[in-house]
Amino acid sequence: MAAKTVGCSDFNQDCNFRITADAGQEDMMVDMATAHALKHHRDFAPDEQTFRDAIRSQIKDLMGQAHMTELEIVEATG
């Protein structure tokens, strides 16, 4: 499975933050991106859970683009 990358520009934010993670590191990716967003982009979403959900959704989209099966996506992202 290929590495995934997500960053602020994926959410139309004017910021160069980007994180890349290998398969199995999706939770770490969500944690780090959420921490960054809470510190630097508080106007993006009203609370931490909204950040986390948006980032996890983006990761799922990336996995879908990588032609992963639905089962593989569910297993990777919980």
C-alpha positions as CSV (number, residue, x, y, z in Angstrom):
1,M,0.0,0.0,0.0
2,A,1.4,3.4,-0.9
3,A,2.0,6.3,1.5
4,K,-0.7,8.9,1.9
5,T,-0.3,12.6,2.3
6,V,-2.7,15.2,3.7
7,G,-2.1,18.9,4.2
8,C,-3.8,22.2,4.8
9,S,-4.0,23.0,1.1
10,D,-6.4,20.0,0.8
11,F,-8.8,22.0,2.9
12,N,-8.3,25.3,1.0
13,Q,-6.1,26.7,3.8
14,D,-3.2,29.0,2.8
15,C,-0.6,26.9,4.7
16,N,2.3,24.7,3.7
17,F,1.7,22.1,6.4
18,R,1.7,18.5,5.0
19,I,2.1,15.1,6.6
20,T,2.8,11.8,4.9
21,A,2.2,8.4,6.5
22,D,2.6,4.8,5.5
23,A,-0.1,2.2,5.8
24,G,-1.0,1.7,9.4
25,Q,-0.1,5.2,10.5
26,E,-3.5,6.8,9.7
27,D,-4.2,7.5,13.4
28,M,-0.9,9.2,13.8
29,M,-1.6,11.3,10.7
30,V,-5.0,12.3,12.0
31,D,-3.5,13.2,15.5
32,M,-0.7,15.3,14.0
33,A,-2.9,17.1,11.5
34,T,-5.6,17.8,14.1
35,A,-3.0,19.2,16.5
36,H,-1.7,21.5,13.8
37,A,-5.2,22.6,12.8
38,L,-6.2,23.3,16.3
39,K,-3.2,25.5,16.8
40,H,-3.1,27.3,13.5
41,H,-6.6,27.1,11.9
42,R,-9.2,27.4,14.7
43,D,-11.6,29.1,12.2
44,F,-11.6,26.0,10.0
45,A,-13.9,23.9,12.3
46,P,-15.6,24.5,15.6
47,D,-14.1,21.7,17.6
48,E,-11.5,18.9,17.6
49,Q,-13.9,16.1,16.6
50,T,-14.9,18.1,13.5
51,F,-11.2,18.5,12.6
52,R,-10.6,14.8,13.1
53,D,-13.6,13.8,11.0
54,A,-12.6,16.0,8.1
55,I,-9.0,14.7,8.1
56,R,-10.1,11.1,8.4
57,S,-12.6,11.7,5.5
58,Q,-9.7,13.1,3.4
59,I,-7.5,10.1,4.1
60,K,-10.4,7.7,3.1
61,D,-10.7,9.7,-0.2
62,L,-7.0,9.3,-0.8
63,M,-7.3,5.5,-0.1
64,G,-10.2,5.3,-2.5
65,Q,-8.1,7.1,-5.2
66,A,-5.4,4.5,-4.6
67,H,-8.0,1.8,-5.6
68,M,-8.2,0.2,-2.2
69,T,-11.2,-1.9,-1.5
70,E,-13.8,-0.7,0.9
71,L,-12.8,-3.4,3.4
72,E,-9.1,-2.3,3.2
73,I,-10.2,1.3,3.8
74,V,-12.3,0.3,6.8
75,E,-9.5,-1.8,8.3
76,A,-7.0,1.1,7.9
77,T,-9.1,3.9,9.2
78,G,-11.4,2.1,11.7
